[in-house]
């Protein structure tokens, strides 16, 4: 007789005891059965692994709803980190698959996070920033795992591994995240590692060695995390535009490829999606607590057009104010005593940092466009000068022929 060991299912049993409605709503067994081709034993083990990973990531808040209302498992700081774009949801691929973009540069700086912690609680928790780094990816993966297509067909992960400014990564955090992806979430996936080295790195032996070590180490940890080698693809940009062409071949659309890789998508689109998602979750939180308002049947979901290249947004319904939603949500059970509510000044400062990042990205894009236009005009100017020299030469030859007698000379 088979049985899952107690230490593996302890987190699931605790969740069933404390928040059975959350377990039923957010970890539907059918999601795991579809992913595991209706293998009951594999589905049960993955379900227990999901709650174990959720408990490790969120601690006592793991039994709260996984939403962006600010009263669920995600705190205000977690939401700000997600809104900054770590990770970000891109428009769907041509085949309809979801695409997640992971850029470590978008993580909230530890200095800012520690400052917020010290202002709120009088001290700084050195491990809290590491928890912050894994909560946002957990939320986004959980949100996508609710779709049937993600469970059966899979999701595309774009992981920005190296840029002209080579960056290291948190190896233990990365291993935990991908172990959860491989063993806990009911989704299938393909991971595409993006390596954009500086130009000089392709000619420098020492820089090439650093890049090779970085990629080898990262891929090695993916394999140790139970990620199959068939699900890992490395894209190395040896010439400008190469990665863009390869991603288009994978099935991504140009509007869904980040502008730093040659596409048209920017983090502004994801920020708008987050804002709509917050309003949607606030509405859902009120309805769970007090029931739907009269004449309002609830929201069918957040418009996906907010993450498309056009950036157009349409709210289906008016969401209640944040104050009333939080007041209603605060009456729910299983609410932890501590909540990392941010002051208006702290929230404004964090949003300013996010805005500054986006502004710098837009400025870099504009500068690159101007540089490309400058190069094009220089080349065109050189061609025109060559044509002018050729025409001048022909004119001088023609004048010489005329001065020597014209056509009679040719005869």
LORO-831207 format. One line per field, with one value per residue (C-alpha): residue number from 1; residue in one letter; y, x, z. Coordinates in pm, 1 decimal, padded with zeros to 6 digits, m for minus. Layout:
n <- c(NUM:...)
res <- c(a:...)
py <- c(Y:...)
px <- c(X:...)
pz <- c(Z:...)
***
This chain:
n <- c(1:2:3:4:5:6:7:8:9:10:11:12:13:14:15:16:17:18:19:20:21:22:23:24:25:26:27:28:29:30:31:32:33:34:35:36:37:38:39:40:41:42:43:44:45:46:47:48:49:50:51:52:53:54:55:56:57:58:59:60:61:62:63:64:65:66:67:68:69:70:71:72:73:74:75:76:77:78:79:80:81:82:83:84:85:86:87:88:89:90:91:92:93:94:95:96:97:98:99:100:101:102:103:104:105:106:107:108:109:110:111:112:113:114:115:116:117:118:119:120:121:122:123:124:125:126:127:128:129:130:131:132:133:134:135:136:137:138:139:140:141:142:143:144:145:146:147:148:149:150:151:152:153:154:155:156:157:158:159:160:161:162:163:164:165:166:167:168:169:170:171:172:173:174:175:176:177:178:179:180:181:182:183:184:185:186:187:188:189:190:191:192:193:194:195:196:197:198:199:200:201:202:203:204:205:206:207:208:209:210:211:212:213:214:215:216:217:218:219:220:221:222:223:224:225:226:227:228:229:230:231:232:233:234:235:236:237:238:239:240:241:242:243:244:245:246:247:248:249:250:251:252:253:254:255:256:257:258:259:260:261:262:263:264:265:266:267:268:269:270:271:272:273:274:275:276:277:278:279:280:281:282:283:284:285:286:287:288:289:290:291:292:293:294:295:296:297:298:299:300:301:302:303:304:305:306:307:308:309:310:311:312:313:314:315:316:317:318:319:320:321:322:323:324:325:326:327:328:329:330:331:332:333:334:335:336:337:338:339:340:341:342:343:344:345:346:347:348:349:350:351:352:353:354:355:356:357:358:359:360:361:362:363:364:365:366:367:368:369:370:371:372:373:374:375:376:377:378:379:380:381:382:383:384:385:386:387:388:389:390:391:392:393:394:395:396:397:398:399:400:401:402:403:404:405:406:407:408:409:410:411)
res <- c(x:x:x:x:x:x:x:x:x:x:x:x:x:x:x:x:x:x:x:x:x:x:x:x:x:x:x:x:x:x:x:x:x:x:x:x:x:x:x:x:x:x:x:x:x:x:x:x:x:x:x:x:x:x:x:x:x:x:x:x:x:x:x:x:x:x:x:x:x:x:x:x:x:x:x:x:x:x:x:x:x:x:x:x:x:x:x:x:x:x:x:x:x:x:x:x:x:x:x:x:x:x:x:x:x:x:x:x:x:x:x:x:x:x:x:x:x:x:x:x:x:x:x:x:x:x:x:x:x:x:x:x:x:x:x:x:x:x:x:x:x:x:x:x:x:x:x:x:x:x:x:x:x:x:x:x:x:x:x:x:x:x:x:x:x:x:x:x:x:x:x:x:x:x:x:x:x:x:x:x:x:x:x:x:x:x:x:x:x:x:x:x:x:x:x:x:x:x:x:x:x:x:x:x:x:x:x:x:x:x:x:x:x:x:x:x:x:x:x:x:x:x:x:x:x:x:x:x:x:x:x:x:x:x:x:x:x:x:x:x:x:x:x:x:x:x:x:x:x:x:x:x:x:x:x:x:x:x:x:x:x:x:x:x:x:x:x:x:x:x:x:x:x:x:x:x:x:x:x:x:x:x:x:x:x:x:x:x:x:x:x:x:x:x:x:x:x:x:x:x:x:x:x:x:x:x:x:x:x:x:x:x:x:x:x:x:x:x:x:x:x:x:x:x:x:x:x:x:x:x:x:x:x:x:x:x:x:x:x:x:x:x:x:x:x:x:x:x:x:x:x:x:x:x:x:x:x:x:x:x:x:x:x:x:x:x:x:x:x:x:x:x:x:x:x:x:x:x:x:x:x:x:x:x:x:x:x:x:x:x:x:x:x:x:x:x:x:x:x:x:x:x:x:x:x:x:x:x:x:x:x)
py <- c(00000.0:00333.8:00644.5:00987.9:01048.4:01278.7:01537.6:01576.1:01626.1:01816.5:02159.0:02037.6:01891.2:02216.3:02416.3:02185.1:02242.6:02622.0:02730.7:02453.9:02707.9:02845.2:02491.7:02407.9:02734.2:02775.6:02416.5:02235.2:01868.7:01868.0:02107.3:01854.9:01557.9:01723.8:01805.6:01450.1:01282.5:01170.9:00978.4:00989.4:00913.9:01172.1:01431.8:01380.7:01414.0:01730.4:01880.5:01820.4:01962.5:02273.9:02348.5:02271.5:02521.9:02776.7:02741.7:02789.4:03101.4:03275.2:03133.8:03206.9:03399.3:03088.2:03010.5:03348.0:03398.7:03425.0:03764.2:04128.5:04275.1:04354.8:04139.8:03806.7:03613.8:03893.7:04196.3:04555.8:04525.5:04202.0:04375.5:04668.0:04423.2:04246.3:04576.1:04665.8:04370.8:04075.6:03863.4:04014.2:03870.7:03914.1:03888.3:03535.2:03357.2:03279.0:02939.1:03096.9:02996.6:03227.9:03390.0:03499.8:03730.4:03714.6:04011.0:04018.8:04391.1:04461.4:04329.4:04591.7:04698.6:04543.7:04883.1:05024.8:04716.9:04725.5:05095.7:05026.9:04745.9:04959.8:05244.9:05013.0:04780.4:04941.8:04669.5:04505.3:04136.0:04017.7:03719.0:03906.6:04034.9:03676.4:03589.6:03890.7:03762.6:03427.0:03543.5:03738.7:03452.5:03213.0:03433.8:03472.2:03099.0:03017.4:03261.3:03108.3:02751.5:02808.8:02798.2:02462.4:02538.9:02593.4:02256.3:02064.2:02263.2:02459.8:02804.2:02982.4:03132.3:03394.1:03428.2:03718.5:03562.1:03809.0:04161.2:04395.5:04444.5:04087.0:03995.5:03707.8:03549.7:03409.4:03040.0:02895.4:03107.1:03014.1:02643.3:02656.7:02842.8:02602.7:02298.5:02420.8:02478.2:02123.0:01939.2:02151.3:02357.8:02186.6:02340.1:02232.9:02469.5:02558.7:02773.0:03004.0:03156.5:03489.5:03585.3:03930.2:03986.7:04318.1:04344.9:04328.9:04006.0:03814.9:03908.3:03878.6:03531.7:03611.6:03756.1:03458.0:03230.4:03420.6:03391.8:03020.0:02963.7:03163.5:02972.5:02633.5:02699.1:02816.4:02523.3:02284.5:02411.6:02379.1:02015.0:01963.5:02113.7:01828.5:02043.3:01826.3:01924.4:01905.1:02196.8:02426.3:02643.0:02892.8:03195.3:03362.8:03689.9:03686.3:03957.7:04226.9:04107.3:03736.6:03678.3:03868.3:03641.6:03328.4:03433.7:03503.0:03151.0:03015.8:03164.1:03493.3:03802.6:04119.9:04308.1:04050.5:04067.3:04315.5:04622.3:04551.5:04237.2:04424.7:04392.5:04649.4:04547.1:04763.4:04721.9:04996.2:04742.4:04501.7:04780.1:04860.5:04492.6:04485.3:04790.5:04627.2:04302.7:04483.7:04636.2:04298.4:04124.5:04401.5:04353.8:03976.2:04019.5:04233.0:03984.6:03689.2:03878.8:04063.8:03914.6:04087.6:04439.7:04484.7:04512.0:04387.1:04026.9:04044.8:04076.1:03817.8:03886.8:04143.2:04257.2:04111.0:04410.0:04589.5:04374.7:04399.9:04639.1:04890.8:04937.3:05009.7:04940.7:04887.4:04823.9:04613.7:04744.7:05019.2:04882.8:05004.6:05235.8:05081.3:05195.9:05030.3:04709.8:04681.0:04752.2:04474.2:04234.8:04303.7:04128.1:03792.5:03504.8:03371.2:03722.3:03750.0:04013.2:04169.2:04323.6:04519.1:04816.8:05089.4:05455.7:05687.3:05831.8:05486.6:05378.1:05699.7:05650.1:05291.2:05388.7:05670.7:05415.9:05198.4:05501.5:05605.7:05260.0:05271.8:05625.7:05525.9:05227.6:05453.6:05699.0:05421.6:05305.2:05657.7:05703.6:05373.2:05471.7:05806.0:05629.7:05390.1:05680.6:05863.5:05560.8:05524.0:05889.9:05867.3:05568.5:05741.6:06058.5:05859.5:05700.8:06041.6:06178.2:05886.0:05944.8:06315.1:06234.1:05995.7:06251.0:06518.9:06287.5:06214.6:06585.0:06667.5:06393.5:06524.4:06881.0:06756.4:06575.7:06885.6:07108.4:06871.0:06871.8:06662.3:06380.3:06432.5:06329.0:06009.6:05927.0)
px <- c(00000.0:00147.0:00140.6:00298.6:00536.6:00399.7:00679.2:00589.5:00215.0:00232.9:00194.2:m00105.4:m00278.0:m00218.3:m00370.2:m00672.7:m00725.3:m00678.1:m00807.7:m00998.7:m01173.1:m00837.7:m00711.7:m01020.5:m01018.6:m00645.8:m00516.1:m00794.2:m00696.8:m00815.4:m00530.7:m00277.1:m00455.0:m00454.5:m00085.6:00003.6:m00213.3:m00454.1:m00190.1:m00342.2:m00019.3:00189.2:m00089.5:m00113.3:00263.7:00274.7:m00017.3:00163.6:00486.2:00296.0:00175.7:00516.9:00675.7:00402.2:00460.3:00838.2:00785.5:00510.9:00534.9:00222.3:00065.4:00061.7:m00299.0:m00429.2:m00561.8:m00292.3:m00394.7:m00286.9:m00546.7:m00280.7:m00464.7:m00368.5:m00043.7:00124.1:00212.3:00224.5:00601.0:00563.0:00311.3:00547.0:00825.9:00596.2:00480.8:00845.3:00856.2:01004.4:00887.1:00677.6:00395.9:00442.5:00172.0:00090.0:00293.5:00144.1:00024.8:m00149.9:00105.5:00176.5:00519.7:00701.6:01003.3:01255.5:01493.7:01686.9:01755.8:01389.1:01408.4:01349.3:01694.6:01778.9:01882.8:01535.8:01365.7:01576.7:01502.5:01129.4:01161.8:01359.7:01107.2:00811.8:00941.0:01255.9:01483.0:01590.1:01550.9:01846.1:01649.0:01334.1:01472.9:01550.4:01187.8:01075.8:01273.0:01090.2:00734.9:00669.9:00780.4:00568.5:00261.1:00305.6:00365.5:00064.1:m00154.0:m00057.0:m00095.7:m00472.1:m00505.0:m00572.9:m00345.0:m00050.6:m00119.6:m00129.5:00063.1:00305.3:00449.6:00752.2:01004.4:01249.3:01532.7:01771.1:02097.1:02365.8:02375.0:02662.8:02697.4:02754.5:02548.9:02573.6:02265.9:02147.3:02220.7:02027.8:01719.2:01735.3:01760.0:01461.5:01250.3:01316.3:01281.4:00931.3:00864.5:00970.5:00808.7:00529.1:00336.8:00091.8:00242.9:00468.1:00737.0:01022.4:01306.4:01497.9:01815.6:01911.0:02280.7:02360.9:02732.4:02910.4:03086.6:03431.6:03345.3:03326.4:03691.2:03826.1:03931.2:03878.1:03530.9:03431.8:03544.5:03330.3:03027.7:03084.2:03115.6:02797.6:02591.8:02737.3:02670.4:02314.1:02227.7:02387.7:02162.8:01859.2:01947.2:01996.5:01649.0:01498.1:01460.9:01505.3:01777.5:01514.3:01333.6:01641.1:01743.7:02032.6:02030.8:02370.6:02379.8:02690.7:02560.3:02297.4:01941.6:02024.8:01822.4:01523.1:01519.6:01550.3:01265.0:01044.6:01123.5:01023.1:00678.5:00684.0:00536.1:00738.0:00490.7:00558.8:00939.0:01108.7:01251.7:01598.0:01595.5:01473.0:01096.1:00827.5:00721.7:00808.9:00759.6:00494.0:00255.0:00302.8:00267.7:m00075.3:m00169.8:m00071.4:m00283.7:m00588.4:m00513.5:m00502.1:m00844.5:m00983.1:m00850.2:m00976.9:m01323.9:m01301.6:m01186.8:m01491.2:m01725.2:m01578.4:m01628.7:m01956.8:m02105.2:m02133.2:m02278.8:m02629.0:m02634.7:m02274.0:m02203.8:m01828.0:m01541.0:m01476.8:m01107.2:m00845.9:m00818.1:m00510.9:m00478.9:m00291.0:00014.6:m00005.9:00209.9:m00069.4:m00098.7:m00474.1:m00670.9:m01041.0:m01192.2:m01505.8:m01644.7:m01569.7:m01369.5:m01440.8:m01199.3:m00892.6:m00991.9:m01333.2:m01196.3:m00921.4:m01165.7:m01393.9:m01106.1:m00972.6:m01276.8:m01184.9:m01057.2:m00700.8:m00559.6:m00208.8:m00164.9:00130.3:00098.1:00365.9:00145.9:00354.6:00316.0:00217.3:00568.2:00729.1:00484.6:00549.0:00925.9:00906.9:00682.4:00923.8:01204.8:00993.4:00904.5:01271.1:01369.2:01103.9:01202.6:01569.9:01468.1:01265.0:01554.9:01799.7:01558.2:01529.1:01907.7:01956.8:01700.4:01878.1:02214.1:02078.2:01930.1:02264.3:02449.5:02196.0:02234.0:02614.5:02608.2:02357.2:02568.4:02877.6:02687.8:02567.6:02922.9:03047.8:02770.1:02857.2:03224.3:03125.9:02892.6:03162.3:03409.7:03168.1:03095.1:03464.6:03512.9:03213.6:03346.0:03685.5:03528.5:03331.5:03638.5:03827.4:03563.8:03283.6:03148.0:03409.4:03675.7:03483.2:03465.5)
pz <- c(00000.0:m00110.0:00107.3:00079.3:00374.3:00642.6:00601.8:00233.0:00288.2:00616.9:00452.9:00250.9:00557.0:00747.2:00461.6:00450.0:00819.3:00822.6:00480.2:00297.7:00075.0:m00045.2:m00110.8:m00314.1:m00508.4:m00578.7:m00604.0:m00783.1:m00813.1:m01175.9:m01265.4:m01137.5:m01296.1:m01639.1:m01606.8:m01496.8:m01763.5:m01489.1:m01296.3:m00945.8:m00757.7:m00946.7:m00911.3:m00535.4:m00490.3:m00700.2:m00506.0:m00176.0:m00322.7:m00432.3:m00079.2:00068.8:m00172.0:m00100.0:00274.8:00232.6:00021.4:00219.7:00571.1:00779.4:00489.8:00268.6:00364.1:00246.3:m00108.1:m00375.1:m00511.1:m00535.6:m00301.5:m00039.0:00216.6:00069.0:00057.8:m00141.0:00075.5:m00050.2:m00093.7:m00292.2:m00519.2:m00579.5:m00666.6:m00912.0:m01062.5:m01124.8:m01364.2:m01176.3:m01343.0:m01623.3:m01831.8:m02207.4:m02474.6:m02583.7:m02850.6:m03191.0:m03069.3:m02769.1:m02507.5:m02216.6:m02200.0:m01882.9:m01896.2:m01609.7:m01579.7:m01249.7:m01288.6:m01212.3:m00855.0:m00587.2:m00456.3:m00120.3:00016.2:m00048.3:00093.6:00410.3:00452.2:00433.9:00685.6:00928.2:00903.9:00956.0:01225.3:01352.3:01218.4:00896.6:00827.4:00619.3:00485.2:00393.2:00064.0:m00039.3:00036.8:m00165.6:m00464.0:m00467.3:m00387.0:m00706.7:m00937.0:m00728.5:m00769.7:m01145.6:m01198.3:m00980.7:m01174.9:m01507.9:m01376.6:m01343.5:m01723.8:m01883.2:m02177.8:m01941.0:m01779.6:m02106.7:m02371.2:m02155.6:m02090.7:m02239.3:m01996.3:m02125.4:m01873.6:m01931.0:m01817.0:m01928.3:m02069.0:m02160.6:m01784.9:m01678.1:m01373.6:m01131.5:m00977.8:m00645.5:m00699.9:m00399.7:m00477.2:m00844.9:m00762.4:m00524.8:m00780.9:m01066.4:m00840.7:m00757.2:m01127.9:m01210.9:m00920.0:m00771.8:m01027.3:m01266.3:m01580.3:m01862.6:m01984.2:m02215.0:m02077.9:m02313.3:m02171.4:m02330.2:m02341.3:m02483.8:m02420.5:m02483.0:m02816.6:m02662.0:m02478.6:m02807.0:m02874.3:m02519.9:m02406.4:m02037.6:m02096.7:m02311.9:m02031.1:m01776.5:m02004.6:m02059.7:m01685.7:m01619.8:m01875.5:m01775.6:m01407.0:m01468.7:m01695.0:m01445.9:m01168.8:m01393.4:m01451.4:m01076.7:m01025.9:m01231.1:m01544.6:m01853.6:m02099.2:m02376.0:m02210.6:m02201.7:m02495.8:m02496.5:m02728.7:m02767.3:m02960.0:m03180.2:m03410.9:m03366.1:m03426.1:m03396.6:m03078.2:m03218.1:m03524.3:m03308.1:m03078.3:m03380.0:m03500.3:m03156.6:m03216.2:m03028.7:m03189.5:m03228.4:m03006.2:m02734.8:m02739.4:m02499.6:m02668.5:m02528.7:m02746.7:m03054.0:m03002.8:m02922.4:m02569.5:m02266.2:m01890.7:m01903.9:m02055.5:m01765.2:m01509.2:m01652.4:m01635.7:m01266.5:m01190.5:m01346.5:m01167.2:m00831.8:m00895.8:m01000.2:m00688.6:m00461.2:m00611.0:m00569.1:m00207.9:m00128.9:m00297.2:m00104.2:00220.6:00165.3:m00151.2:m00490.2:m00487.0:m00624.5:m01000.5:m01026.3:m01116.3:m01080.4:m01321.6:m01588.4:m01576.6:m01658.1:m02017.0:m02181.6:m02412.4:m02135.0:m02197.9:m02575.5:m02768.8:m02812.5:m02438.2:m02463.2:m02144.2:m02089.5:m01745.5:m01764.2:m01436.2:m01189.7:m00896.6:m00542.2:m00368.1:m00211.4:00137.7:00136.7:m00017.1:00240.9:00521.0:00402.5:00342.2:00689.3:00839.5:00684.5:00895.1:00908.0:00865.1:01021.0:01286.2:01106.5:00762.4:00582.4:00496.2:00340.5:00416.7:00136.3:00129.7:00101.5:m00168.1:m00361.2:m00333.5:m00455.8:m00747.1:m00834.3:m00857.2:m01086.6:m01298.8:m01317.8:m01442.4:m01710.6:m01807.2:m01841.4:m02054.4:m02284.2:m02303.7:m02395.7:m02664.2:m02805.7:m02799.6:m02977.8:m03241.0:m03292.5:m03315.6:m03578.5:m03774.9:m03752.5:m03889.1:m04170.3:m04267.2:m04257.0:m04494.2:m04723.7:m04721.9:m04819.4:m05109.4:m05227.9:m05214.7:m05422.7:m05674.0:m05680.6:m05749.5:m06027.9:m06186.1:m06158.3:m06328.3:m06612.1:m06650.7:m06678.1:m06937.9:m07134.4:m07128.7:m07243.2:m07536.1:m07636.4:m07621.6:m07851.1:m08119.8:m07981.9:m08200.9:m08476.9:m08226.2:m08154.1:m08528.9)
***
